[in-house]
Amino acid sequence: MKKQVILRAILGFPLGVFLGYTISIAISLMIGGGRYFPAEAGLVAGTGSEIAAVVLQWVLSGVLGAGFAASSVIWEMEDWSLLRRTVSHLALSALLMFPIAYWMHWMPHTLAGFASYLLIFFGIYAGIWAAQYVAWLRRVRDINRRLQSK
């Protein structure tokens, strides 16, 4: 299990960096008016330079990717209930995401900003969880149908 966590974290780091840059490009395309915004203005101001902000964002995007990839082993804990796996994964995801989102200025540094980010995070998590649940439910039904037909 430890080997899987480490391997997934190593593979997840570059995926996190890729997604971080893809998101920054998408945001720039939507609001940039032809300019590229590599990092939030608050992060640039907080780090003192654009390059420092980009390096920090690169590292923390990789950490997010590594953390999410490593935490995926929770879903393979067959002796845990679905509720325990969901709550454990959600807790780890939130503990990883919220400090990084705050440091990166991906949310306004206000109570309302935190609350809105929290709602968006839980909404996205619930949507992904529900989609995965339905997909697995269909796979199980298909397997059962095939077994019954034999």
Phi and psi restraints in degrees (value plus and minus 20) as a CYANA .aco file:
   2 LYS   PHI     -80.8   -40.8
   2 LYS   PSI     -59.1   -19.1
   3 LYS   PHI     -82.3   -42.3
   3 LYS   PSI     -60.4   -20.4
   4 GLN   PHI     -85.2   -45.2
   4 GLN   PSI     -61.5   -21.5
   5 VAL   PHI     -80.8   -40.8
   5 VAL   PSI     -66.9   -26.9
   6 ILE   PHI     -85.5   -45.5
   6 ILE   PSI     -65.3   -25.3
   7 LEU   PHI     -81.9   -41.9
   7 LEU   PSI     -65.0   -25.0
   8 ARG   PHI     -85.7   -45.7
   8 ARG   PSI     -57.8   -17.8
   9 ALA   PHI     -83.5   -43.5
   9 ALA   PSI     -62.6   -22.6
  10 ILE   PHI     -83.0   -43.0
  10 ILE   PSI     -62.7   -22.7
  11 LEU   PHI     -93.5   -53.5
  11 LEU   PSI     -49.2    -9.2
  12 GLY   PHI     -94.9   -54.9
  12 GLY   PSI     -47.5    -7.5
  13 PHE   PHI     -77.5   -37.5
  13 PHE   PSI     -75.2   -35.2
  14 PRO   PHI     -85.0   -45.0
  14 PRO   PSI     -49.5    -9.5
  15 LEU   PHI     -86.0   -46.0
  15 LEU   PSI     -60.5   -20.5
  16 GLY   PHI     -82.8   -42.8
  16 GLY   PSI     -61.9   -21.9
  17 VAL   PHI     -83.0   -43.0
  17 VAL   PSI     -65.4   -25.4
  18 PHE   PHI     -79.1   -39.1
  18 PHE   PSI     -66.9   -26.9
  19 LEU   PHI     -85.2   -45.2
  19 LEU   PSI     -59.3   -19.3
  20 GLY   PHI     -79.7   -39.7
  20 GLY   PSI     -65.5   -25.5
  21 TYR   PHI     -91.2   -51.2
  21 TYR   PSI     -55.9   -15.9
  22 THR   PHI     -82.4   -42.4
  22 THR   PSI     -61.3   -21.3
  23 ILE   PHI     -85.5   -45.5
  23 ILE   PSI     -62.2   -22.2
  24 SER   PHI     -84.9   -44.9
  24 SER   PSI     -55.1   -15.1
  25 ILE   PHI     -87.7   -47.7
  25 ILE   PSI     -64.6   -24.6
  26 ALA   PHI     -81.6   -41.6
  26 ALA   PSI     -63.1   -23.1
  27 ILE   PHI     -83.8   -43.8
  27 ILE   PSI     -63.0   -23.0
  28 SER   PHI     -82.5   -42.5
  28 SER   PSI     -59.2   -19.2
  29 LEU   PHI     -84.6   -44.6
  29 LEU   PSI     -55.4   -15.4
  30 MET   PHI     -97.7   -57.7
  30 MET   PSI     -60.2   -20.2
  31 ILE   PHI    -143.5  -103.5
  31 ILE   PSI     -23.0    17.0
  32 GLY   PHI     -99.2   -59.2
  32 GLY   PSI     -38.7     1.3
  33 GLY   PHI      37.4    77.4
  33 GLY   PSI      19.0    59.0
  34 GLY   PHI      74.2   114.2
  34 GLY   PSI     -27.6    12.4
  35 ARG   PHI    -122.7   -82.7
  35 ARG   PSI     135.0   175.0
  36 TYR   PHI    -122.0   -82.0
  36 TYR   PSI     110.0   150.0
  37 PHE   PHI    -130.6   -90.6
  37 PHE   PSI      77.7   117.7
  38 PRO   PHI     -93.5   -53.5
  38 PRO   PSI     -42.4    -2.4
  39 ALA   PHI    -174.7  -134.7
  39 ALA   PSI     139.7   179.7
  40 GLU   PHI     -82.6   -42.6
  40 GLU   PSI     124.5   164.5
  41 ALA   PHI     -79.5   -39.5
  41 ALA   PSI     -57.5   -17.5
  42 GLY   PHI     -83.9   -43.9
  42 GLY   PSI     -55.9   -15.9
  43 LEU   PHI     -89.4   -49.4
  43 LEU   PSI     -62.2   -22.2
  44 VAL   PHI     -80.4   -40.4
  44 VAL   PSI     -65.6   -25.6
  45 ALA   PHI     -84.3   -44.3
  45 ALA   PSI     -60.3   -20.3
  46 GLY   PHI     -89.6   -49.6
  46 GLY   PSI     -51.2   -11.2
  47 THR   PHI    -112.1   -72.1
  47 THR   PSI     -36.5     3.5
  48 GLY   PHI      75.7   115.7
  48 GLY   PSI     -33.6     6.4
  49 SER   PHI    -180.4  -140.4
  49 SER   PSI     138.3   178.3
  50 GLU   PHI     -86.0   -46.0
  50 GLU   PSI     -60.1   -20.1
  51 ILE   PHI     -86.2   -46.2
  51 ILE   PSI     -58.7   -18.7
  52 ALA   PHI     -84.0   -44.0
  52 ALA   PSI     -59.8   -19.8
  53 ALA   PHI     -84.7   -44.7
  53 ALA   PSI     -62.8   -22.8
  54 VAL   PHI     -85.9   -45.9
  54 VAL   PSI     -62.0   -22.0
  55 VAL   PHI     -83.3   -43.3
  55 VAL   PSI     -66.2   -26.2
  56 LEU   PHI     -81.8   -41.8
  56 LEU   PSI     -62.9   -22.9
  57 GLN   PHI     -84.6   -44.6
  57 GLN   PSI     -58.0   -18.0
  58 TRP   PHI     -80.2   -40.2
  58 TRP   PSI     -69.0   -29.0
  59 VAL   PHI     -82.9   -42.9
  59 VAL   PSI     -69.2   -29.2
  60 LEU   PHI     -92.3   -52.3
  60 LEU   PSI     -48.4    -8.4
  61 SER   PHI     -85.4   -45.4
  61 SER   PSI     -60.4   -20.4
  62 GLY   PHI     -84.5   -44.5
  62 GLY   PSI     -60.5   -20.5
  63 VAL   PHI     -82.3   -42.3
  63 VAL   PSI     -61.7   -21.7
  64 LEU   PHI     -80.0   -40.0
  64 LEU   PSI     -67.9   -27.9
  65 GLY   PHI     -79.8   -39.8
  65 GLY   PSI     -64.4   -24.4
  66 ALA   PHI     -83.7   -43.7
  66 ALA   PSI     -63.4   -23.4
  67 GLY   PHI     -85.9   -45.9
  67 GLY   PSI     -64.9   -24.9
  68 PHE   PHI     -85.8   -45.8
  68 PHE   PSI     -60.7   -20.7
  69 ALA   PHI     -85.6   -45.6
  69 ALA   PSI     -64.6   -24.6
  70 ALA   PHI     -84.5   -44.5
  70 ALA   PSI     -59.0   -19.0
  71 SER   PHI     -91.1   -51.1
  71 SER   PSI     -30.9     9.1
  72 SER   PHI     -85.5   -45.5
  72 SER   PSI     -38.1     1.9
  73 VAL   PHI     -84.6   -44.6
  73 VAL   PSI     -40.2    -0.2
  74 ILE   PHI     -77.1   -37.1
  74 ILE   PSI     -56.5   -16.5
  75 TRP   PHI     -88.4   -48.4
  75 TRP   PSI     -33.3     6.7
  76 GLU   PHI    -118.5   -78.5
  76 GLU   PSI     -14.1    25.9
  77 MET   PHI     -99.3   -59.3
  77 MET   PSI      68.9   108.9
  78 GLU   PHI     -88.0   -48.0
  78 GLU   PSI     -42.7    -2.7
  79 ASP   PHI    -105.6   -65.6
  79 ASP   PSI     -20.4    19.6
  80 TRP   PHI    -118.7   -78.7
  80 TRP   PSI     127.0   167.0
  81 SER   PHI     -91.8   -51.8
  81 SER   PSI     142.6   182.6
  82 LEU   PHI     -81.1   -41.1
  82 LEU   PSI     -58.8   -18.8
  83 LEU   PHI     -82.3   -42.3
  83 LEU   PSI     -65.8   -25.8
  84 ARG   PHI     -83.6   -43.6
  84 ARG   PSI     -62.1   -22.1
  85 ARG   PHI     -84.0   -44.0
  85 ARG   PSI     -63.8   -23.8
  86 THR   PHI     -83.6   -43.6
  86 THR   PSI     -68.4   -28.4
  87 VAL   PHI     -84.5   -44.5
  87 VAL   PSI     -61.6   -21.6
  88 SER   PHI     -83.9   -43.9
  88 SER   PSI     -66.5   -26.5
  89 HIS   PHI     -86.2   -46.2
  89 HIS   PSI     -62.2   -22.2
  90 LEU   PHI     -82.1   -42.1
  90 LEU   PSI     -63.8   -23.8
  91 ALA   PHI     -83.2   -43.2
  91 ALA   PSI     -66.7   -26.7
  92 LEU   PHI     -82.7   -42.7
  92 LEU   PSI     -62.3   -22.3
  93 SER   PHI     -81.6   -41.6
  93 SER   PSI     -65.3   -25.3
  94 ALA   PHI     -87.0   -47.0
  94 ALA   PSI     -61.5   -21.5
  95 LEU   PHI     -84.0   -44.0
  95 LEU   PSI     -49.2    -9.2
  96 LEU   PHI    -101.1   -61.1
  96 LEU   PSI     -65.9   -25.9
  97 MET   PHI     -92.7   -52.7
  97 MET   PSI     -65.3   -25.3
  98 PHE   PHI     -86.1   -46.1
  98 PHE   PSI     -64.6   -24.6
  99 PRO   PHI     -83.0   -43.0
  99 PRO   PSI     -60.4   -20.4
 100 ILE   PHI     -86.5   -46.5
 100 ILE   PSI     -64.1   -24.1
 101 ALA   PHI     -81.2   -41.2
 101 ALA   PSI     -57.3   -17.3
 102 TYR   PHI     -87.3   -47.3
 102 TYR   PSI     -69.4   -29.4
 103 TRP   PHI     -82.1   -42.1
 103 TRP   PSI     -55.5   -15.5
 104 MET   PHI    -102.1   -62.1
 104 MET   PSI     -23.7    16.3
 105 HIS   PHI      44.0    84.0
 105 HIS   PSI      13.6    53.6
 106 TRP   PHI    -100.6   -60.6
 106 TRP   PSI     -27.4    12.6
 107 MET   PHI    -155.5  -115.5
 107 MET   PSI     128.1   168.1
 108 PRO   PHI     -82.9   -42.9
 108 PRO   PSI     123.2   163.2
 109 HIS   PHI    -105.1   -65.1
 109 HIS   PSI      37.4    77.4
 110 THR   PHI    -154.8  -114.8
 110 THR   PSI     146.6   186.6
 111 LEU   PHI     -83.0   -43.0
 111 LEU   PSI     -62.0   -22.0
 112 ALA   PHI     -84.6   -44.6
 112 ALA   PSI     -59.2   -19.2
 113 GLY   PHI     -83.8   -43.8
 113 GLY   PSI     -62.9   -22.9
 114 PHE   PHI     -83.8   -43.8
 114 PHE   PSI     -64.8   -24.8
 115 ALA   PHI     -82.9   -42.9
 115 ALA   PSI     -63.0   -23.0
 116 SER   PHI     -87.2   -47.2
 116 SER   PSI     -59.1   -19.1
 117 TYR   PHI     -84.0   -44.0
 117 TYR   PSI     -60.1   -20.1
 118 LEU   PHI     -80.1   -40.1
 118 LEU   PSI     -66.8   -26.8
 119 LEU   PHI     -83.4   -43.4
 119 LEU   PSI     -63.8   -23.8
 120 ILE   PHI     -82.8   -42.8
 120 ILE   PSI     -64.9   -24.9
 121 PHE   PHI     -79.0   -39.0
 121 PHE   PSI     -70.5   -30.5
 122 PHE   PHI     -86.4   -46.4
 122 PHE   PSI     -54.6   -14.6
 123 GLY   PHI     -84.3   -44.3
 123 GLY   PSI     -65.9   -25.9
 124 ILE   PHI     -84.4   -44.4
 124 ILE   PSI     -63.5   -23.5
 125 TYR   PHI     -80.1   -40.1
 125 TYR   PSI     -67.3   -27.3
 126 ALA   PHI     -82.7   -42.7
 126 ALA   PSI     -59.8   -19.8
 127 GLY   PHI     -84.0   -44.0
 127 GLY   PSI     -65.5   -25.5
 128 ILE   PHI     -85.3   -45.3
 128 ILE   PSI     -62.5   -22.5
 129 TRP   PHI     -80.6   -40.6
 129 TRP   PSI     -66.5   -26.5
 130 ALA   PHI     -83.9   -43.9
 130 ALA   PSI     -61.7   -21.7
 131 ALA   PHI     -83.3   -43.3
 131 ALA   PSI     -62.9   -22.9
 132 GLN   PHI     -85.6   -45.6
 132 GLN   PSI     -59.6   -19.6
 133 TYR   PHI     -81.4   -41.4
 133 TYR   PSI     -67.5   -27.5
 134 VAL   PHI     -83.8   -43.8
 134 VAL   PSI     -61.8   -21.8
 135 ALA   PHI     -81.7   -41.7
 135 ALA   PSI     -64.8   -24.8
 136 TRP   PHI     -88.9   -48.9
 136 TRP   PSI     -55.9   -15.9
 137 LEU   PHI     -80.7   -40.7
 137 LEU   PSI     -63.4   -23.4
 138 ARG   PHI     -83.9   -43.9
 138 ARG   PSI     -61.9   -21.9
 139 ARG   PHI     -82.2   -42.2
 139 ARG   PSI     -63.7   -23.7
 140 VAL   PHI     -83.9   -43.9
 140 VAL   PSI     -63.7   -23.7
 141 ARG   PHI     -81.6   -41.6
 141 ARG   PSI     -60.2   -20.2
 142 ASP   PHI     -84.9   -44.9
 142 ASP   PSI     -63.7   -23.7
 143 ILE   PHI     -82.8   -42.8
 143 ILE   PSI     -65.1   -25.1
 144 ASN   PHI     -82.2   -42.2
 144 ASN   PSI     -59.6   -19.6
 145 ARG   PHI     -83.1   -43.1
 145 ARG   PSI     -63.4   -23.4
 146 ARG   PHI     -85.0   -45.0
 146 ARG   PSI     -59.8   -19.8
 147 LEU   PHI     -86.2   -46.2
 147 LEU   PSI     -58.6   -18.6
 148 GLN   PHI     -89.6   -49.6
 148 GLN   PSI     -49.4    -9.4
 149 SER   PHI     -98.6   -58.6
 149 SER   PSI     -34.7     5.3
